[in-house]
Amino acid sequence: MLALAFASFGVAAAEDAAAQPVAAVDQLPPGQEVSNTVIELAGWVVATRDSQGYPFAIMDKAAAQVLVFGGDGRLRGAAPGLFGSAIGDHTAPGIAGLALREIPGRDRTTPAGRFVGGFGPSSDAGRVLWVDYDSAVSIHPTATGVPAERRAQRLASPSPDDNRVSHGCINVSPDFYEGIMRPMFERGGVFYILPDTAPLAETFPEFVQSRGNAERDDGRRAPPASQ
């Protein structure tokens, strides 16, 4: 996948061109591309050391993609994910104290933003990978759960259109979770979730500002049209 390879090369080169390449696990559907926003955000995280050397993941809800990078900035894995059934980026007040069946449909969102998380205890699922403990958002391996939800089938489908089904948490395949997520985030990490509807400038203001500065710099360096 050209876009995926570009993301891996571009981010890795920014950190340590001399290091041996690490083969990334690619579970994305054949032909599915990674957006320029994801690629640019990954490069910005590495260039600014925004994750402070910790592993990080970028999650694109619209494309239903989860991309995982090591603390060295190298792409380690890319896979489809399941996200909140409700379109939106907010976290409803008090949602962490509700049982799943008590969460209104409109509030079953996966919030957007930058989150520092890691493994920790939960009240009903043992030790889980928390993205944001305060909003009760975590990453789980896909389980059978409610058969009617067909989560495994949704995850395996080639289109992201049916990947909005959870109460707000993120699901990935069991082998991606055990092979990539668990070892990478054993000591914690940073999670970047792109917004559904909120402006990108509100969700990641420093990143968007840097993009604007880069575009202005490119414009100043460009020769006049008459030359």
Residue, then its C-alpha position, 0 to 999 in steps of 0.5 A: m500500500l503506497a500511502l502506508a509505505f510512505a507514512s512508515f518511511g517518512v516518519a521513520a526517516a525523521e527519527d533515525a535513518a540508520a536504524q534497521p527497518v521494522a516490518a509493520v503489520d498491515q491488516l487494512p483492507p486491500g486498496q484502502e489508503v491512509s489519509n494525508t492528515v494521518i500521515e502529516l499528523a504522524g510526522w508532526v508527532v515525531a518532529t515535535r516529540d509530542s509523544q515524548g518518546y512513548p508509543f502512539a496511535i492515530m485513529d481515523k474514525a471516518a476511515a475506521q483505521v488504527l495506526v500504531f507507532g513505536g516510540d522511535g516513530r516507526l510504524r508498527g501496525a495498521a488495522p481496521g477498528l470499530f468505533g462509537s455508533a454515534i457520530g460526534d466527538h464529545t464526551a457526555p458528563g457522567i458517562a463513565g459512571l453508567a452501565l453500557r445499556e444506560i448510555p443514550g444512543r446520542d452519547r455513544t461517541t468515541p471522543a476526539g483529541r489527544f489522550v495519554g493512556g495505558f493499561g489499568p484495572s476496570s470494574d467489569a473487564g479486568r485489566v484493559l488498555w485505557v485511552d481515556y479513563d475519565s470518559a471510560v474509553s478503552i481499546h478492546p479485542t473484538a469479542t463475540g458480545v452481542p451476536a446481532e452486532r456482528r462485530a467480527q464481520r464488521l471489522a473484516s468488511p472491506s468498507p469503513d461504513d459499517n464500523r460504527v457500532s460500539h458504545g464509544c470504545i475502540n475494537v480491533s482484532p484479537d491478534f492485532y491487540e495481542g501482537i501490537m497493542r498489548p506489547m506496544f502500550e504495556r508502559g503507556g502511550v499517547f492516543y490521537i483520535l481524529p474528529d468526526t465533526a469538530p474542526l481539526a484546528e480545535t482538536f489539534p491546534e498546534f498541529v494545524q498551526s504548524r501546517g499553516n506555517a509550513e504552507r506559508d513558508d513554501g509560498r515564500r520560497a516559491p519563485p514568482a509566477s513570471q519567472 
